[in-house]
């Protein structure tokens, strides 16, 4: 994953040219690619830790964390995308927010919750 993100960050025009040959579209898409690369770095850690919560058998806690996180995700994209009418790159920062919030909430769960005593 890290190699692909690094390659994408270094050569975004090359990868975008696979999908289109329109130079203007490629140039305008590069900032969004950089944002997504950053989000994927956070996502690779957050998804593993989130899967660990389900692995403890506490799928209800996983659902609640996901609902909490996705609520902020939805509110943020409505505010930034629909109300502020921000650029595509700025709208994609919602992915950073989502994965960062998921990572933080999962970390708090593992540190503070009594997951070790969970009966299945």
Secondary structure, 3 states (H helix, E strand, C coil): CHHHHHHHHHCHHHHHCCCCCCHHHHHHHHHHHHHHHHHHHHHHHHHHHHHHHHHCCCHHHHHHHHHHHHHHHHHHHHHHHHHCCCCHHHHCHHHHHHHHHHHHHHHHHHHHCCHHHCCC
